[in-house]
Amino acid sequence: TKDAAQNEMHHRAEQWRDRLIAEGDEAVNAFATEYWETDRQQLRSLVRSAQKEQATNKPPASARKVFRYVRDLIVER
Protein backbone atom coordinates (compact mmCIF):
# COMPACT_ATOMS: atom_id res chain seq x y z
CA THR A 1 0.00 0.00 0.00
CA LYS A 2 0.95 3.63 -0.33
CA ASP A 3 1.18 4.07 3.47
CA ALA A 4 3.48 1.06 3.81
CA ALA A 5 5.74 2.38 1.06
CA GLN A 6 5.90 5.82 2.69
CA ASN A 7 6.62 4.20 6.05
CA GLU A 8 9.45 2.18 4.50
CA MET A 9 10.98 5.29 2.91
CA HIS A 10 10.73 7.14 6.22
CA HIS A 11 12.52 4.31 8.05
CA ARG A 12 15.19 4.09 5.35
CA ALA A 13 15.80 7.85 5.63
CA GLU A 14 16.04 7.58 9.43
CA GLN A 15 18.55 4.73 9.15
CA TRP A 16 20.67 6.65 6.66
CA ARG A 17 20.54 9.80 8.83
CA ASP A 18 21.73 7.87 11.87
CA ARG A 19 24.47 6.13 9.91
CA LEU A 20 25.63 9.36 8.28
CA ILE A 21 25.92 11.15 11.61
CA ALA A 22 27.64 8.19 13.27
CA GLU A 23 30.09 7.35 10.46
CA GLY A 24 30.66 10.69 8.70
CA ASP A 25 32.49 10.77 5.35
CA GLU A 26 32.54 6.99 4.91
CA ALA A 27 28.74 6.88 5.09
CA VAL A 28 28.44 9.96 2.86
CA ASN A 29 30.41 8.11 0.18
CA ALA A 30 28.26 4.98 0.61
CA PHE A 31 25.07 7.03 0.33
CA ALA A 32 26.37 8.90 -2.73
CA THR A 33 27.25 5.60 -4.40
CA GLU A 34 23.66 4.42 -3.96
CA TYR A 35 22.07 7.82 -4.68
CA TRP A 36 24.27 9.33 -7.38
CA GLU A 37 22.26 12.60 -7.39
CA THR A 38 23.78 13.41 -3.98
CA ASP A 39 25.61 16.70 -3.57
CA ARG A 40 28.43 15.25 -1.45
CA GLN A 41 29.71 18.63 -0.33
CA GLN A 42 26.29 19.76 0.88
CA LEU A 43 25.60 16.46 2.63
CA ARG A 44 29.06 16.42 4.27
CA SER A 45 28.45 19.94 5.59
CA LEU A 46 25.05 18.98 7.02
CA VAL A 47 26.50 15.84 8.61
CA ARG A 48 29.38 17.77 10.23
CA SER A 49 26.93 20.32 11.66
CA ALA A 50 24.76 17.51 13.01
CA GLN A 51 27.81 15.85 14.59
CA LYS A 52 28.78 19.14 16.29
CA GLU A 53 25.24 19.59 17.60
CA GLN A 54 25.26 16.06 18.97
CA ALA A 55 28.66 16.53 20.62
CA THR A 56 27.55 19.75 22.32
CA ASN A 57 24.04 18.56 23.24
CA LYS A 58 22.37 21.22 21.11
CA PRO A 59 18.94 20.77 19.50
CA PRO A 60 19.16 18.53 16.41
CA ALA A 61 18.34 21.15 13.75
CA SER A 62 21.06 19.88 11.39
CA ALA A 63 20.11 16.25 12.01
CA ARG A 64 16.60 17.15 10.81
CA LYS A 65 18.14 18.78 7.72
CA VAL A 66 20.17 15.62 7.04
CA PHE A 67 16.96 13.58 7.36
CA ARG A 68 15.05 15.85 4.94
CA TYR A 69 17.89 15.86 2.42
CA VAL A 70 18.18 12.05 2.50
CA ARG A 71 14.41 11.53 2.44
CA ASP A 72 13.99 13.81 -0.57
CA LEU A 73 16.55 11.81 -2.56
CA ILE A 74 14.98 8.50 -1.55
CA VAL A 75 11.48 9.73 -2.47
CA GLU A 76 12.65 10.91 -5.92
CA ARG A 77 13.29 7.31 -6.91
C-alpha positions in Angstrom: 0.0 0.0 0.0 1.0 3.6 -0.3 1.2 4.1 3.5 3.5 1.1 3.8 5.7 2.4 1.1 5.9 5.8 2.7 6.6 4.2 6.0 9.5 2.2 4.5 11.0 5.3 2.9 10.7 7.1 6.2 12.5 4.3 8.1 15.2 4.1 5.3 15.8 7.8 5.6 16.0 7.6 9.4 18.5 4.7 9.2 20.7 6.7 6.7 20.5 9.8 8.8 21.7 7.9 11.9 24.5 6.1 9.9 25.6 9.4 8.3 25.9 11.2 11.6 27.6 8.2 13.3 30.1 7.3 10.5 30.7 10.7 8.7 32.5 10.8 5.3 32.5 7.0 4.9 28.7 6.9 5.1 28.4 10.0 2.9 30.4 8.1 0.2 28.3 5.0 0.6 25.1 7.0 0.3 26.4 8.9 -2.7 27.2 5.6 -4.4 23.7 4.4 -4.0 22.1 7.8 -4.7 24.3 9.3 -7.4 22.3 12.6 -7.4 23.8 13.4 -4.0 25.6 16.7 -3.6 28.4 15.3 -1.5 29.7 18.6 -0.3 26.3 19.8 0.9 25.6 16.5 2.6 29.1 16.4 4.3 28.4 19.9 5.6 25.0 19.0 7.0 26.5 15.8 8.6 29.4 17.8 10.2 26.9 20.3 11.7 24.8 17.5 13.0 27.8 15.8 14.6 28.8 19.1 16.3 25.2 19.6 17.6 25.3 16.1 19.0 28.7 16.5 20.6 27.6 19.7 22.3 24.0 18.6 23.2 22.4 21.2 21.1 18.9 20.8 19.5 19.2 18.5 16.4 18.3 21.1 13.8 21.1 19.9 11.4 20.1 16.3 12.0 16.6 17.1 10.8 18.1 18.8 7.7 20.2 15.6 7.0 17.0 13.6 7.4 15.0 15.9 4.9 17.9 15.9 2.4 18.2 12.1 2.5 14.4 11.5 2.4 14.0 13.8 -0.6 16.6 11.8 -2.6 15.0 8.5 -1.5 11.5 9.7 -2.5 12.7 10.9 -5.9 13.3 7.3 -6.9 
